[in-house]
């Protein structure tokens, strides 16, 4: 089931992540499909097979090449795989865009368990039994609040808020299925 859900959620994430950008005001630097140069290097995504991973490799990334990065580095790492439908997508998107650690801690917060960043049996039970619409709304509120606190909000905030609105809408429709 988890892999099926990942395959549903990944294209939604990739659509939001978009093509190649290298905005000097973005701390992520060179990025394509949400994968930064640092992440491409960590996963050894030498797309042009020239022995190094540089901006040319980031530009050449494909959805197929980045899928394992997303599965292992964000989907599984954030525990989106154990979340109910809808909440899984919101947690996954948060892990990609705001960090795995935040996604896990906020997931624990909305599940009403001790926030320690470790998803154990108690967290799993609580997460799988949350009132999904309320948990989703709370989770998205945490995301929006964090974005508003960032010094780069003036530059990127409108896009972040629009992304949150899209994610919340799609996640809510997944809950209703």
Order of alpha helices (4+ residues) and beta strands (2+ residues): alpha-beta-beta-alpha-alpha-alpha-alpha-alpha-alpha-alpha-alpha
